[in-house]
Amino acid sequence: MSKEERETKWKDLVISNKMINQKLAKVELFLKLQEHSVIATGNITNIKKLCREKGIPLVETDKPKIQPRWEGKQKGMLQVLW
């Protein structure tokens, strides 16, 4: 394997034409409601209802899709010895 091939398999690959839709957690929705000066209590369905009324999106779509590679990941003992 050449040096260029090794480096391309090492770093994470960002897929430019694909985006990830990620649902926001209860805590994140609660913080967004606080930014709009709304006091939210109750379960997740109540918080989602308040977000819809205020026009706050429940899903985050601005993250690009990433194909994970080796950089920054934990290594197993066999991999380290190899």
C-alpha positions in Angstrom: 0.0 0.0 0.0 1.4 3.4 -1.0 1.8 6.3 1.4 -1.1 8.2 -0.2 -3.4 5.2 0.2 -2.5 4.8 3.9 -3.1 8.5 4.6 -6.5 8.4 2.9 -7.6 5.5 5.0 -6.3 7.2 8.2 -8.3 10.4 8.3 -12.2 10.7 8.5 -13.9 11.1 5.1 -16.5 13.8 4.8 -19.2 12.9 2.3 -20.1 16.3 0.9 -23.4 15.6 -0.8 -25.1 13.9 2.2 -26.4 15.5 5.4 -27.5 13.9 8.6 -30.8 14.5 10.2 -30.4 14.4 14.0 -33.2 14.6 16.5 -32.5 17.1 19.3 -32.6 15.7 22.9 -34.9 16.9 25.6 -32.1 19.0 27.2 -31.2 20.7 23.9 -34.9 21.6 23.2 -35.2 22.9 26.8 -32.2 25.2 26.3 -33.6 26.5 23.0 -36.9 27.3 24.7 -35.0 29.1 27.4 -33.4 31.3 24.7 -36.9 32.3 23.6 -37.7 33.1 27.3 -40.2 30.2 27.6 -40.3 28.2 30.8 -40.8 24.6 29.9 -41.8 21.8 32.3 -43.0 18.3 31.9 -42.1 15.4 29.6 -40.7 15.4 26.1 -44.0 15.5 24.4 -44.9 18.8 26.2 -41.5 20.3 25.3 -41.9 19.3 21.7 -45.4 20.9 21.6 -44.0 24.1 23.0 -41.2 24.1 20.4 -43.7 23.6 17.6 -45.7 26.6 18.9 -42.6 28.8 19.0 -41.3 27.6 15.6 -38.2 25.9 17.0 -37.0 23.0 14.8 -37.0 19.5 16.4 -34.4 18.1 14.0 -30.9 19.4 13.2 -29.9 18.9 9.6 -26.7 20.9 9.2 -24.2 18.2 10.0 -22.4 16.5 7.1 -22.2 12.7 6.9 -18.7 11.4 8.0 -17.3 8.0 7.2 -15.2 7.2 10.2 -11.6 6.1 9.8 -8.6 5.4 12.1 -7.4 8.8 13.3 -8.2 9.5 16.9 -9.8 6.1 17.6 -8.8 3.7 20.3 -6.6 0.8 19.2 -6.7 -2.8 20.4 -3.6 -4.5 21.8 -3.3 -6.7 18.6 -3.4 -3.6 16.4 -0.7 -1.8 18.5 1.6 -4.9 18.4 1.1 -5.2 14.7 
